[in-house]
Amino acid sequence: MITVMKFGGTSVGSAEAIERVANIIINTKGDKVVVASAMSGITNFLVGIVDNPPSDMEAVVEQFANKHLMAAEQMFDEKTMAEFRKDFDERLKGFRKAILSDPSDAYYKDLVTSQGERFSTLMLSHYLRKLGQDSVALTAETAGIAAVGLPLSGSADLLETASGMTMKVRPLLSQGIVPVITGFYGIKDGSPLTFGRGGSDYSAAVVANALDADMLEIWTDVDGFMTSDPRIIKDAIKIDEMTFGEAAELAYFGAKVLHPRTIEPVRIKHIPLKVRNSFKPEEPGTLIHNLRKKGKGLLKSVATKNDLAIITVSSAEIAYRPELVASIIAKIAENNIIIYSISTSLSTIAMLISNSDVAPVIRKLNELSSGDIERIDVKNNVSLVCCVGDDLLSKCGVTGDIFTAVKEAGVNVEMISEGASEVSLNFVVPMGMVMDVVAILHSKYIGE
């Protein structure tokens, strides 16, 4: 049995956390492959270097090195530390070379921001060795994770990755070695290409896909998926089981438990996924798989995505001009801006985007012919509510029940998205009232 285990930044964020994670790995039965994020705070630190380059790069190297060495000194005895420093110093040379490379290179930010994972994995691998478990620290380069796509938004080439990992990783498992692999990025034409923030979850799913793993475990700092955000709903409870579709919808529309791209690489090979808490390993977590387990209430969970805006583009009979609709969306796509929902009428198309993306979207839309667009309207500070449940499309009256509850909360619905998924219904409300909506939906329709 092959288990791919991914540990996030907080799970490897300190010497104590790394020691805890190492014991979880050792106590897991069967063959294990580990994927790890950078230590918490490190990727933000590296992004800051790229966005605001300091004058003294050597000071940056020293600060970066000290963060990791301080943790290592707490974990390792003199002999282990000496062995660790050999590998550490070699990788530190690569880090210095990376931050001093050409900032005008399109993939410079990918190169720099992917450095943190190279050091967290090294510490974890050496600590496993200290505990008597044979282990090797692999980078995406040496593990064979292939990537395609544009800077800062890459995707894995699943076929090429499977080929590479079959040669480079699978033989290690037959020798009882635990590979510890960098998350967050793959390799395109010999250079790092990152998978987007939070992309280590996706990396782990790609590794599970490549190795035809029996289980993917995402170890984080929460117990699993919840019926709602416990910061909003105090009596929110953990969900024991979900389908891939349900988990994907919740992850995409606000639940921060799992990166939304994690689902697809394991879903296509029917590899079950568990979300577990590395600080409470006794908790079974949430199991995500193909089998549907009926919930007790109308809904299984309610998630929200805040700080959004509705941009409405008006043009005469836009519904009869598919080439204009395509041009509008293509313009927005030029900046890799995510559209969370789309609604159309005869003469308008409304799109839901992040508040922070409004200005660049308007600039792009203004590049279209002046005769194509009559007016652009913006409604800022709205929230998307994502209601997930069993077969919502096939149940009579579900929409009516949900919006009756929203009416009881005294909230107006600004935009609706229904029909794209059989397990979710999404709608937009003013951001200042979203907590009221979530509270009434949770109390009425979850866990009845």
TORDRENKE-327980 format. One record per residue (C-alpha): residue number from 1; x, y, z. Coordinates in pm, 1 decimal, padded with zeros to 6 digits. Layout:
N
+-----+----------+----------+----------+
|   n |       px |       py |       pz |
+-----+----------+----------+----------+
| NUM |        X |        Y |        Z |
...
+-----+----------+----------+----------+
% end
This chain:
448
+-----+----------+----------+----------+
|   n |       px |       py |       pz |
+-----+----------+----------+----------+
|   1 |  00000.0 |  00000.0 |  00000.0 |
|   2 |  00134.8 |  00341.7 | -00099.6 |
|   3 |  00029.6 |  00644.9 |  00103.2 |
|   4 |  00122.8 |  00993.4 | -00014.0 |
|   5 |  00137.3 |  01227.9 |  00286.0 |
|   6 |  00140.8 |  01605.2 |  00241.7 |
|   7 |  00233.7 |  01839.5 |  00527.5 |
|   8 |  00162.3 |  02212.3 |  00510.8 |
|   9 |  00362.2 |  02508.8 |  00631.1 |
|  10 |  00234.0 |  02506.9 |  00989.5 |
|  11 |  00295.0 |  02131.2 |  01007.4 |
|  12 |  00666.6 |  02189.5 |  00933.5 |
|  13 |  00682.9 |  02539.1 |  01080.1 |
|  14 |  00906.8 |  02465.2 |  01378.9 |
|  15 |  01141.1 |  02202.9 |  01522.5 |
|  16 |  00861.0 |  02072.3 |  01742.8 |
|  17 |  00620.9 |  02051.8 |  01447.2 |
|  18 |  00874.2 |  01866.6 |  01229.8 |
|  19 |  00938.6 |  01616.8 |  01509.8 |
|  20 |  00563.1 |  01558.9 |  01541.2 |
|  21 |  00529.8 |  01507.9 |  01165.2 |
|  22 |  00821.3 |  01263.4 |  01154.0 |
|  23 |  00653.4 |  01047.2 |  01416.0 |
|  24 |  00327.6 |  01051.1 |  01218.9 |
|  25 |  00518.1 |  00931.3 |  00912.0 |
|  26 |  00698.9 |  00653.9 |  01096.1 |
|  27 |  00376.8 |  00529.0 |  01257.4 |
|  28 |  00197.1 |  00507.7 |  00921.2 |
|  29 |  00198.5 |  00154.8 |  00779.2 |
|  30 |  00306.5 |  00058.5 |  00428.3 |
|  31 |  00511.6 |  00250.6 |  00172.4 |
|  32 |  00510.2 |  00626.5 |  00225.3 |
|  33 |  00591.6 |  00923.0 |  00004.5 |
|  34 |  00599.3 |  01264.6 |  00171.3 |
|  35 |  00535.3 |  01604.7 |  00011.0 |
|  36 |  00601.4 |  01917.6 |  00217.1 |
|  37 |  00540.8 |  02290.9 |  00195.2 |
|  38 |  00791.9 |  02555.0 |  00299.2 |
|  39 |  00806.0 |  02645.8 |  00667.5 |
|  40 |  00523.5 |  02885.0 |  00757.6 |
|  41 |  00612.9 |  03243.4 |  00665.9 |
|  42 |  00895.2 |  03152.6 |  00429.9 |
|  43 |  00705.3 |  03180.8 |  00100.9 |
|  44 |  00566.9 |  03521.8 |  00203.2 |
|  45 |  00923.9 |  03624.1 |  00285.6 |
|  46 |  01040.6 |  03515.4 | -00060.1 |
|  47 |  00751.1 |  03689.5 | -00235.4 |
|  48 |  00853.0 |  04007.7 | -00051.7 |
|  49 |  01208.1 |  03976.3 | -00184.2 |
|  50 |  01081.5 |  03959.8 | -00542.4 |
|  51 |  00822.9 |  04236.8 | -00506.1 |
|  52 |  01051.6 |  04471.8 | -00311.9 |
|  53 |  01414.3 |  04372.1 | -00378.3 |
|  54 |  01640.4 |  04466.1 | -00085.4 |
|  55 |  01972.1 |  04634.7 | -00143.2 |
|  56 |  02164.4 |  04375.2 |  00059.6 |
|  57 |  02095.7 |  04028.2 | -00079.0 |
|  58 |  02361.6 |  03870.4 |  00142.9 |
|  59 |  02160.2 |  03980.7 |  00444.9 |
|  60 |  01861.0 |  03804.7 |  00290.7 |
|  61 |  02061.2 |  03483.9 |  00249.9 |
|  62 |  02174.2 |  03505.2 |  00613.2 |
|  63 |  01821.4 |  03567.1 |  00741.8 |
|  64 |  01683.1 |  03280.1 |  00533.9 |
|  65 |  01958.0 |  03043.7 |  00646.6 |
|  66 |  01923.7 |  03134.3 |  01015.4 |
|  67 |  01550.2 |  03060.2 |  01014.5 |
|  68 |  01618.7 |  02702.3 |  00911.3 |
|  69 |  01939.2 |  02649.5 |  01106.7 |
|  70 |  01775.1 |  02757.2 |  01432.2 |
|  71 |  01512.5 |  02486.0 |  01388.3 |
|  72 |  01774.6 |  02230.2 |  01283.7 |
|  73 |  01988.9 |  02299.8 |  01590.0 |
|  74 |  01693.2 |  02219.0 |  01812.8 |
|  75 |  01638.8 |  01883.8 |  01640.3 |
|  76 |  01983.0 |  01745.1 |  01563.9 |
|  77 |  02275.7 |  01624.9 |  01770.6 |
|  78 |  02628.6 |  01718.8 |  01665.5 |
|  79 |  02675.8 |  01420.6 |  01431.3 |
|  80 |  02339.3 |  01462.7 |  01257.6 |
|  81 |  02390.4 |  01837.4 |  01232.3 |
|  82 |  02721.6 |  01788.8 |  01055.4 |
|  83 |  02557.7 |  01559.1 |  00798.7 |
|  84 |  02267.1 |  01800.4 |  00757.0 |
|  85 |  02496.3 |  02100.3 |  00703.4 |
|  86 |  02662.0 |  01934.9 |  00403.1 |
|  87 |  02330.7 |  01910.2 |  00218.6 |
|  88 |  02206.7 |  02241.8 |  00358.6 |
|  89 |  02512.3 |  02438.8 |  00244.1 |
|  90 |  02482.7 |  02291.3 | -00104.1 |
|  91 |  02120.2 |  02397.4 | -00130.9 |
|  92 |  02202.3 |  02737.6 |  00015.3 |
|  93 |  02438.1 |  02794.3 | -00276.8 |
|  94 |  02143.6 |  02727.7 | -00505.7 |
|  95 |  01930.3 |  02973.1 | -00307.4 |
|  96 |  02192.2 |  03247.7 | -00335.4 |
|  97 |  02226.4 |  03183.1 | -00708.7 |
|  98 |  01847.3 |  03197.3 | -00750.4 |
|  99 |  01790.6 |  03533.7 | -00582.5 |
| 100 |  02087.0 |  03685.5 | -00765.7 |
| 101 |  01968.9 |  03566.6 | -01108.0 |
| 102 |  01806.4 |  03792.2 | -01368.5 |
| 103 |  01488.8 |  03954.2 | -01223.9 |
| 104 |  01365.9 |  04029.9 | -01574.4 |
| 105 |  01334.7 |  03659.7 | -01652.7 |
| 106 |  00965.5 |  03566.0 | -01681.1 |
| 107 |  01016.9 |  03274.4 | -01442.8 |
| 108 |  01231.7 |  03459.2 | -01187.0 |
| 109 |  00951.1 |  03477.5 | -00931.5 |
| 110 |  00880.9 |  03105.0 | -00973.1 |
| 111 |  01250.2 |  03031.1 | -00917.0 |
| 112 |  01278.3 |  03240.4 | -00600.2 |
| 113 |  00945.1 |  03162.5 | -00436.0 |
| 114 |  00994.5 |  02785.7 | -00477.8 |
| 115 |  01313.9 |  02783.9 | -00269.9 |
| 116 |  01153.7 |  02733.7 |  00071.8 |
| 117 |  01033.2 |  02379.0 |  00005.4 |
| 118 |  01389.5 |  02270.7 | -00067.9 |
| 119 |  01489.2 |  02334.6 |  00293.4 |
| 120 |  01184.1 |  02216.0 |  00487.5 |
| 121 |  01200.8 |  01880.2 |  00307.1 |
| 122 |  01571.6 |  01853.8 |  00380.4 |
| 123 |  01517.0 |  01902.9 |  00753.8 |
| 124 |  01229.8 |  01655.7 |  00766.5 |
| 125 |  01423.0 |  01391.0 |  00574.0 |
| 126 |  01727.7 |  01422.4 |  00799.7 |
| 127 |  01510.9 |  01401.4 |  01109.7 |
| 128 |  01351.7 |  01081.6 |  00978.3 |
| 129 |  01701.9 |  00941.6 |  00938.0 |
| 130 |  01782.6 |  01041.9 |  01294.3 |
| 131 |  01483.3 |  00833.3 |  01407.0 |
| 132 |  01614.5 |  00533.3 |  01214.0 |
| 133 |  01396.2 |  00563.0 |  00903.4 |
| 134 |  01591.0 |  00558.4 |  00577.6 |
| 135 |  01490.0 |  00868.5 |  00381.8 |
| 136 |  01601.1 |  01091.2 |  00096.2 |
| 137 |  01509.9 |  01453.8 |  00024.1 |
| 138 |  01408.4 |  01505.9 | -00337.8 |
| 139 |  01336.0 |  01826.2 | -00526.0 |
| 140 |  01080.4 |  01841.8 | -00806.5 |
| 141 |  01380.6 |  01823.9 | -01040.1 |
| 142 |  01514.6 |  01499.4 | -00896.0 |
| 143 |  01169.2 |  01348.5 | -00840.2 |
| 144 |  01055.6 |  01406.1 | -01198.3 |
| 145 |  00758.0 |  01640.6 | -01150.1 |
| 146 |  00698.0 |  01795.7 | -01492.9 |
| 147 |  00505.4 |  02120.0 | -01536.7 |
| 148 |  00342.0 |  02313.9 | -01818.1 |
| 149 |  00184.2 |  02658.1 | -01832.6 |
| 150 |  00256.6 |  03023.3 | -01769.7 |
| 151 |  00463.9 |  03183.3 | -01490.0 |
| 152 |  00309.4 |  03151.1 | -01141.9 |
| 153 |  00017.7 |  02942.6 | -01271.6 |
| 154 |  00159.6 |  02610.7 | -01384.3 |
| 155 | -00004.9 |  02270.4 | -01405.0 |
| 156 |  00149.0 |  01928.3 | -01387.1 |
| 157 |  00199.9 |  01718.7 | -01696.9 |
| 158 |  00050.2 |  01405.1 | -01542.8 |
| 159 |  00177.8 |  01159.5 | -01805.1 |
| 160 |  00534.2 |  01289.6 | -01806.0 |
| 161 |  00535.2 |  01308.3 | -01425.1 |
| 162 |  00415.2 |  00948.9 | -01398.5 |
| 163 |  00695.4 |  00841.0 | -01631.1 |
| 164 |  00958.2 |  01036.7 | -01437.0 |
| 165 |  00845.8 |  00921.9 | -01093.8 |
| 166 |  00824.0 |  00560.3 | -01202.9 |
| 167 |  01196.8 |  00576.6 | -01272.2 |
| 168 |  01308.9 |  00807.5 | -00992.4 |
| 169 |  01077.0 |  00750.2 | -00695.7 |
| 170 |  00916.8 |  00407.9 | -00716.1 |
| 171 |  01252.9 |  00220.9 | -00689.3 |
| 172 |  01315.0 |  00396.7 | -00355.4 |
| 173 |  00994.9 |  00250.2 | -00210.5 |
| 174 |  01104.5 | -00103.6 | -00292.6 |
| 175 |  01415.8 | -00036.5 | -00082.1 |
| 176 |  01215.8 |  00085.3 |  00218.0 |
| 177 |  01325.4 |  00448.1 |  00166.2 |
| 178 |  01083.7 |  00732.9 |  00240.6 |
| 179 |  01117.6 |  01005.9 | -00025.1 |
| 180 |  01045.1 |  01358.6 |  00102.3 |
| 181 |  00956.7 |  01572.9 | -00200.6 |
| 182 |  00921.9 |  01947.9 | -00247.9 |
| 183 |  00567.5 |  02069.4 | -00302.7 |
| 184 |  00443.0 |  02383.4 | -00478.5 |
| 185 |  00626.4 |  02357.6 | -00811.3 |
| 186 |  00724.2 |  02142.4 | -01105.1 |
| 187 |  00987.3 |  02171.5 | -01377.2 |
| 188 |  00933.9 |  02322.2 | -01721.8 |
| 189 |  01228.0 |  02322.4 | -01961.6 |
| 190 |  01467.3 |  02282.0 | -01668.5 |
| 191 |  01327.0 |  02571.7 | -01464.3 |
| 192 |  01083.2 |  02580.9 | -01171.0 |
| 193 |  00720.8 |  02665.0 | -01245.3 |
| 194 |  00496.2 |  02713.7 | -00943.2 |
| 195 |  00139.7 |  02583.8 | -00914.6 |
| 196 | -00005.7 |  02892.1 | -00743.3 |
| 197 | -00025.0 |  02974.8 | -00373.4 |
| 198 | -00128.3 |  02672.6 | -00173.1 |
| 199 | -00011.3 |  02454.3 | -00461.1 |
| 200 |  00161.5 |  02195.0 | -00242.2 |
| 201 | -00175.4 |  02020.3 | -00194.9 |
| 202 | -00196.0 |  01993.3 | -00572.1 |
| 203 |  00165.6 |  01868.4 | -00588.5 |
| 204 |  00079.0 |  01586.5 | -00349.3 |
| 205 | -00222.8 |  01489.0 | -00559.7 |
| 206 |  00000.1 |  01484.4 | -00868.3 |
| 207 |  00247.8 |  01256.4 | -00688.6 |
| 208 | -00037.0 |  01026.0 | -00579.7 |
| 209 | -00161.6 |  01012.9 | -00937.3 |
| 210 |  00185.9 |  00937.9 | -01075.3 |
| 211 |  00246.9 |  00652.2 | -00831.5 |
| 212 | -00108.0 |  00509.9 | -00843.2 |
| 213 | -00117.1 |  00553.0 | -00466.5 |
| 214 | -00376.4 |  00383.6 | -00247.4 |
| 215 | -00436.2 |  00693.7 | -00035.3 |
| 216 | -00354.9 |  01064.5 | -00031.3 |
| 217 | -00342.9 |  01227.7 |  00311.1 |
| 218 | -00340.7 |  01607.7 |  00336.9 |
| 219 | -00212.1 |  01691.8 |  00684.3 |
| 220 | -00293.7 |  02044.8 |  00792.6 |
| 221 | -00387.6 |  02236.9 |  01108.9 |
| 222 | -00762.6 |  02163.9 |  01109.6 |
| 223 | -00959.7 |  01844.2 |  01178.0 |
| 224 | -01110.3 |  01827.5 |  00828.6 |
| 225 | -01392.9 |  01984.3 |  00631.2 |
| 226 | -01654.4 |  02147.4 |  00851.6 |
| 227 | -02025.1 |  02215.4 |  00803.6 |
| 228 | -01928.7 |  02583.7 |  00800.9 |
| 229 | -01643.7 |  02811.7 |  00901.2 |
| 230 | -01614.9 |  02761.7 |  01279.5 |
| 231 | -01509.6 |  03126.2 |  01312.6 |
| 232 | -01859.2 |  03219.2 |  01191.8 |
| 233 | -02065.3 |  02926.9 |  01321.3 |
| 234 | -01955.5 |  02817.7 |  01668.3 |
| 235 | -02148.3 |  02487.4 |  01654.6 |
| 236 | -02005.4 |  02384.1 |  01315.7 |
| 237 | -01908.0 |  02017.0 |  01313.7 |
| 238 | -01662.2 |  01808.6 |  01115.9 |
| 239 | -01785.6 |  01624.4 |  00807.5 |
| 240 | -01677.3 |  01259.0 |  00819.3 |
| 241 | -01719.3 |  01174.7 |  00449.5 |
| 242 | -01764.1 |  01367.5 |  00125.6 |
| 243 | -01757.8 |  01300.2 | -00246.0 |
| 244 | -01489.2 |  01446.9 | -00471.4 |
| 245 | -01746.3 |  01682.1 | -00622.2 |
| 246 | -01863.4 |  01816.0 | -00287.5 |
| 247 | -01510.1 |  01874.8 | -00163.2 |
| 248 | -01408.0 |  02045.1 | -00488.4 |
| 249 | -01702.4 |  02286.1 | -00474.6 |
| 250 | -01635.4 |  02381.5 | -00112.1 |
| 251 | -01262.4 |  02421.4 | -00170.7 |
| 252 | -01313.9 |  02638.9 | -00478.0 |
| 253 | -01580.3 |  02857.8 | -00321.5 |
| 254 | -01419.4 |  02942.2 |  00009.0 |
| 255 | -01331.9 |  02650.6 |  00236.1 |
| 256 | -00959.5 |  02694.9 |  00301.6 |
| 257 | -00905.8 |  02334.1 |  00411.8 |
| 258 | -00784.1 |  02215.5 |  00073.9 |
| 259 | -00651.8 |  02373.5 | -00244.2 |
| 260 | -00932.6 |  02331.7 | -00503.3 |
| 261 | -00696.4 |  02186.4 | -00765.6 |
| 262 | -00611.0 |  01894.5 | -00536.9 |
| 263 | -00917.5 |  01692.6 | -00626.0 |
| 264 | -00883.4 |  01625.2 | -00998.6 |
| 265 | -00552.0 |  01429.3 | -01010.4 |
| 266 | -00680.5 |  01179.7 | -00750.9 |
| 267 | -01042.9 |  01174.7 | -00870.5 |
| 268 | -00950.3 |  01053.7 | -01218.4 |
| 269 | -00774.1 |  00752.2 | -01065.2 |
| 270 | -01026.4 |  00697.3 | -00783.2 |
| 271 | -00762.2 |  00751.9 | -00515.6 |
| 272 | -00929.4 |  00833.0 | -00181.1 |
| 273 | -00815.3 |  01145.4 |  00000.8 |
| 274 | -00814.4 |  01223.1 |  00371.8 |
| 275 | -00781.4 |  01566.0 |  00531.4 |
| 276 | -00621.6 |  01529.0 |  00876.5 |
| 277 | -00481.1 |  01744.7 |  01155.4 |
| 278 | -00107.4 |  01702.6 |  01216.5 |
| 279 | -00150.0 |  01855.2 |  01563.0 |
| 280 | -00415.9 |  01594.9 |  01651.1 |
| 281 | -00312.6 |  01277.5 |  01466.5 |
| 282 | -00563.3 |  01072.5 |  01664.2 |
| 283 | -00845.0 |  01250.4 |  01473.3 |
| 284 | -00963.7 |  01046.1 |  01170.8 |
| 285 | -01028.8 |  01360.3 |  00963.7 |
| 286 | -01253.7 |  01383.3 |  00656.3 |
| 287 | -01251.5 |  01106.3 |  00396.5 |
| 288 | -01312.1 |  01217.4 |  00037.2 |
| 289 | -01391.8 |  00950.5 | -00222.2 |
| 290 | -01635.7 |  00846.4 | -00496.6 |
| 291 | -01898.9 |  00690.1 | -00273.6 |
| 292 | -02186.4 |  00914.7 | -00170.3 |
| 293 | -02299.6 |  00909.0 |  00192.9 |
| 294 | -02635.4 |  01075.1 |  00240.7 |
| 295 | -02638.0 |  01360.3 |  00489.8 |
| 296 | -02906.3 |  01406.1 |  00755.3 |
| 297 | -03005.8 |  01756.6 |  00650.6 |
| 298 | -03084.7 |  01935.1 |  00326.6 |
| 299 | -02728.0 |  02071.9 |  00311.8 |
| 300 | -02393.2 |  01922.0 |  00400.6 |
| 301 | -02194.3 |  02244.2 |  00432.1 |
| 302 | -02207.1 |  02618.0 |  00364.4 |
| 303 | -01891.1 |  02807.0 |  00259.7 |
| 304 | -01831.0 |  03170.4 |  00171.6 |
| 305 | -01588.7 |  03366.7 | -00042.0 |
| 306 | -01563.9 |  03732.9 |  00051.6 |
| 307 | -01418.4 |  04054.3 | -00094.1 |
| 308 | -01576.8 |  04002.4 | -00432.9 |
| 309 | -01732.4 |  04236.9 | -00688.6 |
| 310 | -01993.8 |  04203.8 | -00964.2 |
| 311 | -01897.9 |  04359.8 | -01296.9 |
| 312 | -02193.0 |  04398.5 | -01532.8 |
| 313 | -02123.9 |  04467.5 | -01899.5 |
| 314 | -02415.0 |  04602.4 | -02103.1 |
| 315 | -02445.5 |  04585.8 | -02481.7 |
| 316 | -02747.5 |  04565.6 | -02711.2 |
| 317 | -02859.4 |  04205.0 | -02763.9 |
| 318 | -02534.0 |  04064.3 | -02626.4 |
| 319 | -02702.4 |  03723.4 | -02605.9 |
| 320 | -02706.7 |  03713.2 | -02987.1 |
| 321 | -02339.3 |  03807.3 | -03014.6 |
| 322 | -02139.6 |  03507.9 | -02889.7 |
| 323 | -01821.2 |  03652.7 | -03038.7 |
| 324 | -01855.2 |  03957.1 | -02809.2 |
| 325 | -01909.8 |  03739.5 | -02503.3 |
| 326 | -01599.9 |  03540.6 | -02601.3 |
| 327 | -01401.1 |  03863.1 | -02646.5 |
| 328 | -01504.6 |  03993.2 | -02303.0 |
| 329 | -01397.8 |  03674.5 | -02128.4 |
| 330 | -01077.2 |  03651.7 | -02332.5 |
| 331 | -00981.3 |  04006.6 | -02231.2 |
| 332 | -01023.7 |  03921.8 | -01864.1 |
| 333 | -00828.9 |  03598.1 | -01911.6 |
| 334 | -00525.8 |  03789.3 | -02041.8 |
| 335 | -00444.8 |  03879.6 | -01678.9 |
| 336 | -00521.0 |  03526.9 | -01547.2 |
| 337 | -00810.6 |  03671.6 | -01347.9 |
| 338 | -01051.5 |  03417.5 | -01201.2 |
| 339 | -01423.1 |  03457.3 | -01274.8 |
| 340 | -01615.9 |  03285.2 | -00995.6 |
| 341 | -01959.4 |  03306.5 | -01154.1 |
| 342 | -02125.6 |  03431.8 | -01473.4 |
| 343 | -02487.1 |  03533.3 | -01535.5 |
| 344 | -02633.5 |  03657.5 | -01864.5 |
| 345 | -02947.6 |  03824.3 | -01997.5 |
| 346 | -03044.2 |  03959.3 | -02338.1 |
| 347 | -02828.9 |  04270.9 | -02308.8 |
| 348 | -02595.9 |  04211.2 | -02012.5 |
| 349 | -02332.3 |  03974.3 | -01884.4 |
| 350 | -02248.5 |  03984.8 | -01513.3 |
| 351 | -01924.7 |  03836.8 | -01379.0 |
| 352 | -01811.6 |  03778.6 | -01022.6 |
| 353 | -01445.0 |  03859.3 | -00955.9 |
| 354 | -01224.1 |  03966.0 | -00665.3 |
| 355 | -01248.5 |  04327.2 | -00549.9 |
| 356 | -00876.2 |  04363.5 | -00613.8 |
| 357 | -00921.7 |  04263.3 | -00979.7 |
| 358 | -01180.7 |  04528.2 | -01066.9 |
| 359 | -00936.9 |  04795.3 | -01190.7 |
| 360 | -00734.5 |  04566.5 | -01421.7 |
| 361 | -01055.2 |  04411.0 | -01557.1 |
| 362 | -01200.3 |  04750.4 | -01644.8 |
| 363 | -00871.9 |  04848.7 | -01813.5 |
| 364 | -00886.3 |  04533.0 | -02023.5 |
| 365 | -01253.2 |  04579.1 | -02114.6 |
| 366 | -01183.2 |  04937.0 | -02222.4 |
| 367 | -00948.2 |  04795.4 | -02484.2 |
| 368 | -01250.6 |  04656.0 | -02671.0 |
| 369 | -01410.9 |  04855.9 | -02947.5 |
| 370 | -01608.5 |  05151.5 | -02812.8 |
| 371 | -01908.9 |  05039.2 | -03014.3 |
| 372 | -01917.8 |  04697.4 | -02851.7 |
| 373 | -01984.2 |  04798.2 | -02491.0 |
| 374 | -02245.2 |  05051.9 | -02386.7 |
| 375 | -02182.8 |  05056.8 | -02012.0 |
| 376 | -01983.4 |  04887.7 | -01735.1 |
| 377 | -02129.2 |  04880.3 | -01382.6 |
| 378 | -01950.3 |  04762.4 | -01068.5 |
| 379 | -02094.6 |  04648.1 | -00738.3 |
| 380 | -01815.8 |  04603.4 | -00483.6 |
| 381 | -01800.1 |  04423.9 | -00149.5 |
| 382 | -02020.4 |  04123.4 | -00207.8 |
| 383 | -01981.4 |  03765.8 | -00087.5 |
| 384 | -02046.9 |  03435.2 | -00258.6 |
| 385 | -02237.6 |  03176.2 | -00054.6 |
| 386 | -02180.9 |  02815.2 | -00162.1 |
| 387 | -02441.2 |  02563.5 | -00039.9 |
| 388 | -02333.0 |  02200.3 | -00084.8 |
| 389 | -02563.1 |  01902.0 | -00043.6 |
| 390 | -02680.5 |  01574.0 | -00194.1 |
| 391 | -02843.7 |  01592.2 | -00539.9 |
| 392 | -02958.6 |  01952.3 | -00498.7 |
| 393 | -03072.4 |  01975.0 | -00860.8 |
| 394 | -03301.6 |  01673.6 | -00838.6 |
| 395 | -03476.9 |  01770.3 | -00515.0 |
| 396 | -03797.4 |  01965.6 | -00565.4 |
| 397 | -03817.1 |  02294.7 | -00377.8 |
| 398 | -03454.8 |  02315.2 | -00262.6 |
| 399 | -03396.5 |  02658.6 | -00415.7 |
| 400 | -03719.0 |  02788.1 | -00265.5 |
| 401 | -03628.4 |  02658.2 |  00081.4 |
| 402 | -03282.6 |  02816.9 |  00069.1 |
| 403 | -03400.7 |  03155.5 | -00052.1 |
| 404 | -03687.9 |  03158.6 |  00194.9 |
| 405 | -03425.7 |  03132.5 |  00468.9 |
| 406 | -03225.7 |  03414.6 |  00307.2 |
| 407 | -03541.8 |  03627.3 |  00302.3 |
| 408 | -03596.5 |  03553.3 |  00672.1 |
| 409 | -03249.7 |  03693.1 |  00736.2 |
| 410 | -03358.2 |  04012.7 |  00560.7 |
| 411 | -03092.8 |  03982.1 |  00290.8 |
| 412 | -03123.1 |  04051.8 | -00081.2 |
| 413 | -02971.4 |  03811.0 | -00333.9 |
| 414 | -02756.9 |  03994.5 | -00590.8 |
| 415 | -02671.2 |  03707.2 | -00827.7 |
| 416 | -02748.3 |  03334.5 | -00856.9 |
| 417 | -02556.7 |  03040.6 | -01006.7 |
| 418 | -02743.2 |  02708.8 | -01024.6 |
| 419 | -02729.6 |  02411.7 | -01255.4 |
| 420 | -02356.5 |  02392.4 | -01323.4 |
| 421 | -02311.5 |  02137.9 | -01043.6 |
| 422 | -02559.1 |  01887.7 | -00903.7 |
| 423 | -02415.4 |  01921.3 | -00554.2 |
| 424 | -02402.3 |  02298.3 | -00509.5 |
| 425 | -02611.0 |  02613.3 | -00530.7 |
| 426 | -02424.2 |  02944.8 | -00524.1 |
| 427 | -02553.0 |  03296.2 | -00479.6 |
| 428 | -02419.1 |  03642.5 | -00400.9 |
| 429 | -02519.2 |  03868.3 | -00110.7 |
| 430 | -02383.1 |  04193.8 |  00036.1 |
| 431 | -02064.1 |  04115.9 |  00226.2 |
| 432 | -02184.1 |  04289.2 |  00541.9 |
| 433 | -02474.7 |  04044.7 |  00573.7 |
| 434 | -02312.4 |  03716.7 |  00474.3 |
| 435 | -02270.8 |  03597.8 |  00834.7 |
| 436 | -02645.4 |  03631.0 |  00890.9 |
| 437 | -02712.9 |  03421.6 |  00581.2 |
| 438 | -02469.9 |  03145.8 |  00677.6 |
| 439 | -02603.9 |  03135.8 |  01034.2 |
| 440 | -02968.5 |  03088.0 |  00931.2 |
| 441 | -02887.1 |  02829.0 |  00662.8 |
| 442 | -02672.1 |  02631.7 |  00905.7 |
| 443 | -02934.3 |  02634.9 |  01179.3 |
| 444 | -03221.4 |  02540.0 |  00944.8 |
| 445 | -03077.3 |  02290.5 |  00701.3 |
| 446 | -02758.9 |  02125.8 |  00828.5 |
| 447 | -02771.5 |  01818.1 |  01047.0 |
| 448 | -03147.5 |  01808.7 |  01089.5 |
+-----+----------+----------+----------+
% end
